[in-house]
Structure formats: structure tokens, C-alpha cells
Amino acid sequence: MPHKTFLAFILPSIVAMLLFIALPIVSVAVQSLFVEHQKVLLTVETCQPLGGCSTETRVDSEASAKLRAEQPLGQFNGLGTYFNRAHLAFDEIGEILRVNSGLGDVAARIYDLPFYRALAFTLAYTFIVTPLAMLLGFVIALAVNIVPALLKGPVIFFSLLPMIITPLIGSLILFWMINSEGIIGATLQAVFNDPTLSLKASPVLTWATLFVYGVWTNAPFSFVVFYAGLQTVPGDTLESAMIDGASRWERIRYVVMPHLAPLATFVALVQLMDNFRVFEPIVGFSAQANATSLSFSIFNDLRNQNAQLYGSAGATSLLTIAGVVVLLMPVLIRTWREHAHKS
């Protein structure tokens, strides 16, 4: 293909990526270097006509507005936001390591820091939900592939139901179901004969509920991709394996799974990125007391009642992007090496 034709073909994509991906990331990176202006306080003395004076401290709205107009991005803070207690907390971690000697105590103290608490749940959600959702999607694809044609339509519909429902609505529905008056919550209380039993009562139960919900909502994507891949498995190879006496499990292991390996890499990449940005389940379950994520931390900064913390949200956003890159790097390097070896 001529270079001019190739450039004309990819130019719209490049422009779109610059406008909607690169420039917003640069904007967020710049904003993360600034913090919000401190409120300008004004002390006012009020005297009564019959005597007696009192002083009152107020916010000088005019001076604060003038300061924001002169420096709309805020006060320059450099990388200070990345290192403060709400993010990487280098000083706090250094103090924890200096004072505490036990590994469990150090881990508990670091977990109390907001960024690392959010990071812990984000990583746990990503590394537990992703493989389980892929496995469940693969099992559903195998099952759908062998059911009679008459039943395939309804089975596929119910398998795709979690994907059809909006994630936030789905989490709200499950939240109501596990409530003490919901069908799941009331059933568990009856089974264990414990009227105080609640899946929202502890961090462990909350995390387990969120993981189950994550697997339920992510499995349909894996199912769709794997089911499409199953239609491309060479029939001659499967027949040869059957003639050689291979069992169904052996055909799946030695024929189907190697054939679907590239698709599995693709599914893993997509779901790692998606699960690392977990947000809707935490909002839908109102689980922020027991489980919080990096994306929820960004949301929390932007909905701050006193002042929207754009710098803090920007720093967390870039740290989230860096985390996604670190997670994807081993898979991308392995894929690149396999492609280079084949070529």
C-alpha cells in the first residue's frame, strides 16, 4: 500500500486518538500538578450602637474569586500531590517502617492509608474476577455449543442478560436482593437461623459479594468471544482426535484450548483493563465503608462538598493509568514475542 494512501487511511483514527485520548490525559497530568487555592479569610470587627464589639472570621469571597481568576488551575504543587498522605504517602510509609517491626502490623498500617486501601481492593477484584469470569464464560460457551439448536436461543439470551443490564442498575438490583428484606438476604437468614446475618456486615462478606457480582457481569463477554471462537475450531482435527480415542476433556485440552489461546489473551487484556477501573458495584452496593477502589477515589474527590479536588483526582487518574500499563505489560510483551517468533 502506498504511504500516501496508508496515511490517509489512518489519519482520522490518529486525529480522534489525539483529541479524545492524548489531550485529555495531558490535561489531567497538568491539573495534577496543582492544588486548590486556600480560602482567603477576613477578620471583621462588628460594634453595636450601645457599645461592645465582636470579631468574626469570614471567607473573603471577592479576594478568593480574584485569586481563582489569576490562577485558574490552582496553586502549583509539583509532584507533592502524588506523595501526600492521600496518594503514595511516602513520608507516612517511611514512618510506619521506622516505628513498626512486625510484618502484619506494617501491612495493616499501610492498608489504613486511603490510596493503598483502594489499591488493595482494586487488585484483589482484578485478579480474582478476571480469571473466574473467563473460566465461567468458557464453560458456558462449551455448554451452549452442545445444547440442541432449539434451546440455544433461550440459553444464549439468559447468558447475555448481565451484559444487557446496565452495570449500575444490575448492582442496585443485587443490592436490594441481598438486603435483609430481599430474597437472597432473607433466605440466608432463614437457612442459618440468624436474623442478624447480613452480607453487608463485614469487609470480607462485602468483598465476596462484589466478587460474585463481578464474575456474573464479566462472564458474558468471555462467553461471546469464546463461543465465536468455538465455531472456528477445525472439525477435521476434532474428528481425528475422536478416532484416536481422545476423551471429551482431552479434546478440549489439546485441541480447543490451544486454538482459543489468542482469544483468551484478548479477553484477558480487555477484562484486566475493565476490572481495574471497578466503580459501579461500589456505588450500587453503597460499599465504600468496606470496599473502595481507585476509580471511586477519583469520584470521591470530584464530588467533594467543600471544593472539587481536581489535582487529587488527576493524580489518582494517572496512577490508575500507570497501574493498568503495569498489569498489561507482561501480556503485551508475551504476545509481541510470540508474534515475532512466528514471523
WONORFEN-V386392 format. One line per field, one symbol per residue. ss: DSSP state (h for helix, s for strand, l for the rest). phi: phi as a letter, one per 40 degrees, with the letter a starting at -180 (. if undefined). burial: I if it has 16 or more other C-alpha atoms within 10 Angstrom, else O. A space follows every 50 residues. Layout:
ss: ???
phi: ???
burial: ???
This chain:
ss: llhhhhhhhhhhhhhhhhhhhhhhhhhhhhhllsslllllssssssslll llssssssslhhhhhhhhhhllllsslllhhhhllllllhhhhhhhhhhl llhhhhhhhhhllhhhhhhhhhhhhhhhhhhhhhhhhhhhhhhhhhllhh hhhhhhhhhhhhhhllhhhhhhhhhhhhllllhhhhhhhhhhllllllll llhhhhhhhhhhhhhhhhhhhhhhhhhhhhllllhhhhhhhhhllllhhh hhhhhhhhhhhhhhhhhhhhhhhhhhlllhhhhhhllllllllhhhhhhh hhlllllllhhhhhhhhhhhhhhhhhhhhhhhhhhhhhhhhhl
phi: .cccccccccddcccccccbbccccccccccccbbccccccbcbbbbccc hgbbbacbccccccccccccbcchccbgcdccbcccbcfccccdcccccb bccccccccccccdcccccccccccccccdcccccccccccccccbcddc ccdcccccccdccccddccccccccccccdccccccccccccfbcccacb cadcccccccccccccccddccdccccccccbcdccccccccccgccccc ccccbcccccdcccccccccccccccbdadcccccfcccbabbcccccdc ccbdccacccccccccccccccccccccdcccccccccccccc
burial: OOOOOOOOOOOOOOOOOOOOOOOOIOOIIIIIIIIIIOOOOOOOOOOOOO OOOOOOOOOOOOOIOOIOOOOOIIIIOOOIIIOOIIIIIOOIIOOIIOOO OOOOOIOOIIOOIIIIIIIIIIIOIIOOIIIIIIIIIIIIIIOIOOOOOO OOOOOIOOIIOIIOOOIOOIIIOIIIOIIIOOOIIIOIIOOOOOOOOIII OOOOOIIOIIIIIIIIIIIIIIIIIIIOIIOOIOOOOIOOIOOOOOOOOO IOOOIIIOIIOOIIOIIIIOIIIOIIIIIIIIIIIIIIOIIIIIIIIIIO IIOOOOOOIIIIIIIIIIIIIOIIOOIIOOOOOOOOOOOOOOO
